[in-house]
Amino acid sequence: MRKRRAALVALGATAALVAATACGTDEGGTGSDGPDFSAKPSGTLNAWGFNNPDDVGKARLAHAKQQLSGVTIKLDSTNFDAQKFTTRVASGNVPDVVQMSREQVATYAAQGLILPLDTCYSDNKVDPKQRYYPAVVDEVTYDDQVWAVPQFYQPAAILLNREVMEAAGVKDADLDTSKPDALLAAIGKMYKAGGGVPKTLGLDPNSTGQINLWLLGLGGKLTDSDGKPALNDPANVHAVELLKQINDAQGGFAKVKSFSDAFDAFGEKNQFVMNQVGAQAHAQWYPNVLSPYKDDIKLGAVPFKDRDGNPVTVASGTAFVVPAMAKNPAAGCAWALALTSQESWMAAGEARAKSVEEEKGIYTGLFTGSPEADKAIRDKWVKPSGNAGFDQTIETFYTVVDKGKSSPASPAGQQIQQELLNGVTAALLGKKPAQQALEDAQKAAMRAYENIAGN
């Protein structure tokens, strides 16, 4: 195991707290041998971070409550906050289970602030490698242990506005990320400007919002096999240089970003209705947003392709962790597993079907992080809608979901991501060549990594 010296330096607490956190004993049974995750859940469960549940979330919460019938569940539904979490750890007042982004999990694992959950899984007869997609499990695996219960998986692809494409004489095959010359030519045909600013983007690459798709999809990586930063990987340089070409062909990154930030993305004047994009890199959830406007747009999708022409996507989502000083870790473990069980997802799928029917929308799928659940939901509720464009879009996301990539988890995951964004932004703005920008980002990320992980 990696040494955990200086574990809390980055978060402003003391190293002594790590030892106290990792080894403390309490009424929940957490001691030197770890908690008894096989114990029947009872007592009070304090959960934090399941914020703003929609129809899907409410159905899953109701199912989990039924499974833990002897447990009083107290839910803090505010957003997870890193500073608040470490403050609560320092005071010893921690929840029993916490929802957070998967890129944060290894950070807290390296610091000893959360418990490894291998025993949680085995005691409850759940094999994470069977329940979840490999890319999803990889995101919460650190030092050969699984530290969280993952949920959701929002694969990304390239959404198409066929009305803009047809007017410009562009075909689906032209929007191929494995063929930069053809891609740039297609973008040029669709791009329109007026008054020195974009009016229609041939392709909104979502340069910073989908940066992992561009880097991992084109053969790059964020970390090496040990979780150390690898931002200066040559394939990353290629991806950033291509992104700069795409942005420069449309007035430059500053203008593209300013234009796209002004989209009415969730409204009736969204970028597809208003023909402000010919194509856009986006995640699977967005076609659901566009569903009410199905009669006003001609939607389609193509997969993002790697440099060899193979479809590829990236994994992203949240996860549940059990803090090291949790008073009721058995209930925390059981609740997280109940929320991500097949039965829970089917209840969520049914709730979403009812909502879609009430709204007269299109069931665009529910991507859970579990291949079995995804298939069952698709088989039962995802039916031909009568809108060929939406049906083809939905099919595209189902085609790429099992082709996800992720970088090995890192204790400096958040810092690596931030330094990557800083470097990419500098390169796209032309302040630095891509190689230099990523070298500088690598140095900053390594400093963060060494500070947190210890070396």
N, C-alpha and C positions, 0 to 999 in steps of 0.2 A: 504494500500500500504506500501511496505517496505520503511523505511527511506533511504534517499540517501546521508546521511552524508558520507564524505570521498570517494565520488564516483569516483573522478578523481585522488585519491592518487596513485593508481596502474598505472596510465597512465601519471603521471608527470605533471598534470595540477592542477588548483586550484578548490576548492570546490565551489567557487563563480561562476565559469564558468558554473556549472551545473544549477544554478538558472537562469543565464542569458540565457542559451541555452533553458531551458524548458519554459521560460516565454517570450522570445523576441517576438517583433512584427515586421512585414516586409510587403513588398508589396504583398506577396503571401497570406496574410490573417492569418498568424499564430499569435494567441494572447492567452489571458487567457482562451478563450473558445475553442481553437484549430482551425485548418484550416478548410476551407469549401471544403471538398473532393467532394462535389456534383457539384462544379463549372465546367463549360465547359473548358477543357484544352485549354490554349492559351499561347502566349508568347514564351519564350525560356526555354527549359528543359536541364539541365546539369546532365548527368548521368555518373557514374563512376563504373568501375569494370567488365564490360561485355567484358572480355579479350579474344583475339584470337578466334573469332567466326569461327566455322567450317560450313559445309553445313547446319546443323540444326540451328545454331545460326544466320546465315545470313538470312535464311528464316523467322525466328521469328522476327528479327529486321525489315525486310521489311514489314511484316504484321503489326507490332506495329506502324510503321511510317505511314502506310495508315490509321490506326484508329485515329491517332492524326494529322490529315491533317493540322490543323491550328497551329501546334507547330513546332518551330525550335529546332531540337534535336542535342545537342552537346555531343558527346560521348568520354569520356576519357577511352580508352580501356586498360590502364595499370592495373596490378594486384592490388587488394586491399591491403593496408598496414596499420596496426593499428596505427603506429606512425604518418604516414602521415595524417591519418584521424583526430587524436586528434589535430595535428598541424593546420589543416584546420578549425577545430571547434574553436580552440582558436583564430584564426584570423577572424572568422565570415564568411569565404569564403568556404561555404560547398556546395556540389552538392545537387540536388533535389532528387536524388535516388542513392543508392549505393548497389552493389552486394557484398555479403560476405558469408562466411561459416555459416551454421545455428547454429553451436555451439558458434558463437560470438554474436548472436543476443541478448540473455538475458543480456550479459555483458553491452552492450550499453543501453539496456532498463533500467537496474537498475541505470545507471548513468544519466538518463534523456537526453541522447544524440540523441535518435531517438524517433519518434512518435508512439504511439499505433495506429494500423490500423483498429480497429473494425469499426470505422466510415467510413474509406475508403472502406471497404467491403460493409457495409450496404448502403452507399450512391450510390454505383455502383451495388447494387442488386446482390451481390455475397456472397454465404455462404461458408466460407472456409472449413467447416466440410463436405460439399457436394462436393466441387471441388477437395480436396486433401485427400490422405490417412490419417487416424487418427495419425499414427506414425509421419508423416511429419508435421502435424499441431502442435502436441505436442512439437516438437523441437523449434517452434517459439512462444510458448505460455508461458507467464511469468506473475505472479500476476493476473491470470485470464483474461489476455488480449492478443490479437494476435498482434505481433509487426513486422511482415514481410510477404512478399508474397513469398512462397517457390517455388522452381523449381527443378526438377529432383529427382530421387530416385533410387540409385544404389544398389539393393539387392545383397547380397553375398550368395554364395553356395560353394560346393566343386567340382572343375573341375577334371575330370578323364582322365588319359592317359591309354586307354584300351590296348594299345600295351604292356606297362610295366606290367599292371595288369594281362593280360592273360599269359604272360611269367612266372609270379610268381605264377599263380594259385589263384589269388585274384579276388573276385566277388564284385559287387556294394554293396551288403548288408554287406560286411565286413568293409566298410568304414563308420561306423555308430558312430557318436560322443556320442550317448547315451549309447554305450557299449564299454567303454575304453579298456577292456581286448582284445576284438576282434579287435578293431581298432589298438592297439599296435602290435598285432600279424600280422596283414596285413602289417603294416608299416615295420616290421622286414623282411617279405618275399620279399618286393620290394627294400629295401635299399641296396645300393652297395657302397663300398668305395675302394679307392686305394691310396697308399702312405700316409695313415693317414688322408685323406680328403674325403668328400662325392663325389661320382660320379653320383649316382641316389638317390634322396630322395623318400622314400616311400610316405610321405606326407609333403609337404611344408605348415606348418600351417599359414605362414605369421603372425608370432607371434605378432609383433608390428603393422604392417599395418592393420591387421584385429582383433586387440585386443578387440574391442567392440563386435564383433561377438562372440568371445569365452566367454566373460564375460556375456553379456546379453543373449546370446543363451543358456548358461548353468545355467540360473536362477539368475545371479548376477545383480548388478546395479552400476551406477556411482554416482548417487545422490538420495536423498530421495524425498519425495513428495513436499518438500519446496525448492528443489534445493541445499540443503546442501550436501557436499561430503559424499559418503558412500563406500569408496574404500576398507574398511576392512570388508565388508559384507562376511559372511562365504561362500557363493556361489562363490564369487570372488576368494577366497583362493582355492577352489576346482578346478576352471578353470585354475588358474595359475599352480597349482601342476600337472594337466594333461598336460598342455603345456610343462612343464619341462620334464615330462616323454617322451613326443613325441620327443623333441629335444635331450634329452640324449640318446634315442634309435638310434639316427642318428649322433653321434659324439659330441653332445653338441651344445648349442645355438650359440656360437661364430663361430663354423665351419659351421653350417647350414646357419647362416646369411651371412657369407662371401661368401659361395657358391651361395646362391640365389641372392645376390646383384650383382653377376657377370653374371647373366642370360642376354642373348640378347633378352629381353622380347618383344621388338617391331620389331625384325628383323627376317630374314629367318633362323637364327640358334637359335630360341627361345627354351625355356626349354621343350616344347612338341615335337617339331621336333627332338630335340637332345636327347629325352628320359632321361632328367635330373630330371624329376619328375614322380611319379606314380599317384600323385594327388596333388592338390593345392587349398587352400582356396582363392577365388578371387571374385571380383565384376562382375556384369552383363556386363559391357562394354568390358571385356577382350575377350570373344568369337568373338567380332567384329574384334579385332586385329588379332586373329588367323584365321579369315575367308580366307585370301589369301592362307593359307597353308592347306586348307581343304583336299587336295589330299595326303598330307604327314603325316597326323596324324589321330589317331582314338580317337576322343574326346567324352566325356560323362560328366555327372554331377549327383550328388546326393545332396539333401538338407542337410544343417546343421540341426542336431536334438537336441532338449533340453533333459534334463535328463529323461524325460518320453517318449522319442521317437517321439515327435511331430516336424514336420518341423518348422523352425524358421529362421528369418533373421533380419537384422538391417537396420534402415533408415539412409541415409546420403545424403548430397547435399548442395546446396547453396540457398540463398534467397535475395530478394530485400528489403531494408529498406529505410525509408524517414527520413533524419536527422531533428532534432528538429528546426533548424534555416533555413530550406529549404525555398528558395524564391518562389518556384513554387510547393508546395506540391500536389496540385490537379493534375498537369500534371505528377508528379512522381508516384503517386498512379495509375493513369489511364494507364501509360506506363507499369508499372509492371504487372497490371492485364491483359493488352493486350498481353504481352509476354507469359503469362501462360494460355491464353484462349484456349478453344477447337479448335477454328479456327487457332490459331497460331501453336498449336501442329500438326494439320493436314497438315499445310503448311510445317512444319519441316519434318513430316513423308514422304511427297511426295518428298522433296529434298533429303532425305536419300535414298529413293527408286531409284531415278535417279543415285545417286552416286554408289549404290550397283550394279545397272545394268551396268554402265560404267566400273566398276572394276571387273565385273563377280564374285562378291562375294555372300555372303549369308546375307539376311536381318535378323539380330539377334534380332530385336525389338528395341523399343525406350521407355525408362522408365521415364516418365515425372514428377511423383509425383501426377498425377491425374488419378484415376481409369477409368474414362470415356474416357479420351484421350488414355490411354494405350489400352483399349479394342478396340476402333475404329481403332487405328493404327494396332493392331494385326489382326483384322478382314480384313482389306483392303490390307495389304502388307506382313504380315508374313505368308508365304505359305510353304508347304513341299518343301525342297530344293533338295531332292534326296540323301542327305547325312544323314543317319539315326542318326549318332552320334551327329551332330550339331542340328538336329531337336529335339532330346531328351534333349540336353543341353538347348536349347531355352525354351522348355516346362517346364523344371525344374525351371527356373527363373520366368516364369509366374505363376508357382504353388506357389512359396513362397512369391511373392511380397506383397500379402495382409496379410502376417503373420509377418510383421515387428515389431520390438521392438525399443523403444528409452527410454532414461532416461529423467526425468523431467528437463526442461531447468534450467540452473543455471547462475547467474551473474559471476561466476568464471569458466565457462565452459572450456575455453582454459587452464587455470591453472590446473584444475582438470585432464584434459586429459594429460597434460605434467607430472604432478606428478605421474599419473598412469603409464605412459611409463617408468619413472625413476624407479619406484618400481618393475614393471614387469621385466625390464631388469636386475636389481640387483638379482631378484629371479632366473631368467633363467640362469644367469651366475654362480649361486651358491654362490653369495656373502652373501646372506641372505636367511633364510627360507621364504617361500611364506607369511606366516602369519606376520612375522616381517617386511618384505618388504612392505606389504600393510598397516600395521599399521603406518609405517614411512611416507608412501605416504599420508595416511589419515591426519596425523598431519600437513604436509606441505600444503595440499590442504585446510584444515580448516583455516589455517592462511591466505591464499590467499582469501578465501571466506569472512572471517570476515573483512579483509582489504577493500575489494571491496564493499560488500553488507552493511557493518555496522551492528552492533548488540547491 
